[in-house]
Amino acid sequence: MAACSTCWTGPGRCRPSCRRSCPPSRSPGSFRAISAPRAEPVAGLTRRGLILGGAALVAGTGLAWSLGGQMLFYDALRPEISGGTLNAADAHRLVSAGALTLVDIRRPDEWSATGSPEGAIRLDMRRADFIEALADHVSGARGAPIAVICARGVRSARLSNRLTEAGFTGIIDIPEGMLGTSAGPGWLARGLPVSQDG
């Protein structure tokens, strides 16, 4: 392709800044073919090496996921929580004794798929009035022990921090959630009772 050697545009389309620096004798016919410099390969990096390396990465990721890497993925998403934690079995025992309010913060489709922990209040965390609705459920007692559970502990950890910032002082996270994480097998795998109705 013929291009100006100063601004790399086509014949007759030099930029104003180029026209100032181009010699006045330059005209559309004075352009010469210029090719971009060829990139040098990076120390032994070839197309075949990139393809094989990418395939190995994909295979390794799949193997790690199948060997429990899924748990590591969810653990990496979990923020540090400012309140306490409790495993699912202890939460069930305390809820049964009436010493703990348990809130299932998942979505309605998740409640339908797995049910909710027996004795839990179903309160979708996406509600705009979530904090007010939770305060109503505990009759305004923001110091009452309240445990939150989700599927794998990521949403409950984030919500625990948000509730603590909103003035709830007895917030407890159940990090293993309903489906389990590296923190524990989860409510369902432990065989703890679930309720299909809210």
N, C-alpha and C positions, 0 to 999 in steps of 0.2 A: 504494500500500500504506500502510495506517495504521501509524505507528511512533512510538515515544517520541522526542521531539526531543533527549533527553539521551543515551540509550544506544543508540538506533536498533534496539530490539527491538520485537516485536509487542505488541499490547495484553495487559496482565496478565502480561507476562514480563520486566519490568524487572529488571536485575541488582541485587544487594544494594547495591552502591555507588551506583547510580542512585536507588534508593529513598531513600537518605539525602539525596541532593541534590534529588530531585524534590519539589515542593510537596505537602503532605499532601492537598490537594484533588484531586490527579490520580487518576483512576480509569480503568478501561478505556474508558469513554465519552468521556474528555477527550483522547484521542489524536487527532491531526490528520494528514492525509496529508502526507507529506514526500517530496520527490524529491531524489535526489542531484544536486549541481551538474553541469551538462553540461561536459565537457572541451572546451576550445578547441582547434581544429586548430593544429598546429605549423606556423608560417610556410610556407604553401603546400603542405604535405604532404597529399596526398589518397590515397584508396584506389587510384586509377589510377596515381598516381606510385609508390606502393609496389610495385604489381604490375609495372610496367614496369622499375623499378629492380631488383627481384628477378630478373626474366627476364634483364636485361642482366648481372647478376652471375653467374647460372648459365651463360649463354652464354660470357662472358669466361673463367670458370674452365675450361669445357670446351675452349675454344680454347687457353688457356695449357697445359693438360694435354697436348693433342695436339701442341703445338709444343715439347715437352721439359719442360714443367712437372712431369711425373711425376718427372723426375730431381731437380728442385728440392725436391719433396715429400720424397723419400727423403733428400736431403742435409740437410734441416731436422731429420730424425729422428736423424741420426747424432751421437753424442756426440763430444767431443774424446777422442782416444785418447792413452794414456800411452806406448805403444810405437811401433815404426816401421811403415811401410807399404811395400807392394811391389805392382807391377802384376802382372796375371795371367801375362803372357809371361815376366817375370823369375822369378816363382815356379815356373813350369813348368820353366824352364832349371835352377834350383837343385835342384828335386826330382829331375829326371832325373840330375843329377850326384851325388845323394846328400848334398847339403850342407844340405838343409832337410826338415823333417817338415811335411807339409801335412795339415791336419785339416778335413774337410768337416763342419760343425756343424749342417747342416740336418736336417730331419725325414726319416724313411724314405720318405714319399710323394713328397718332393721328389727324393730320390735315384732313385726309380723313374721319375719323369717326365723327368729330364734326364741321369741318370747322374752320376757324381762325377768330379772331375778325376783324370786318370790318376796313380796313385801316392799318392793321398790316403787317409788313414785316415777311415773313416766313424764319427763319434762324435756322436750326437744331444745337443745342448747341454742338453736338458731332463732328461737323466738326473740323478738325485739324486747319483750318485757320479761325475759328469763329471770333476772335478778329479783324483780318485784314478785313474780310468781313463786319463786323459791322462798322468799321472805314470807309470803302468805301461807305457804305449806307448813312452815315452822312457827307460825303465829308471831312473826317478827323477832324471834329469838335468834339473833345472829351469832350467838355464842354456842348454840346447840351443836352437838356432833352430827355432821352431815358428810356422808361418803358419796362420791360421784364415781360412776362407772360408765365406760364406753366399750367399744369393741376390743381395742388393743392398747388402751392406756395413753394414747397420744392426745386425744381431745380432752380427756379427763384431767390430764396434767396441766394443759393450758387453761382450762376452765377453773381448776383449783386456784391457780395464781390470780386469775381475774376475780374470783369470788373473795379471795383474801384481800385484794386491793379494794373491793367494795365493802369491806367491813365485817365479813364473816370470819370468825376466829376459830371455829371448830371444823374446818374443812379437811377431809381425809380423801386421798386418792386411792383408787384400787388399780394399781399399774398393770396387773395381768389382764384386766378387762374381762369381757365375756368369752373371747376367743383364744386368749393366752399370748404370752410374750416370754422373754427370758426371765421375767419376774415370777412367772408361775404358769401353770397350764390353762388357767382361765376358769370362769364360772361353769361353763358347759362341760369341759373335760373333767372337772372335779365331780361332776354328777350332782351338782347342787340344784335344788328345785327352781323351776321357772314357772311363770304365770303367762298365759296367752292373752289374758284380758288386763286392761289398765285399771 
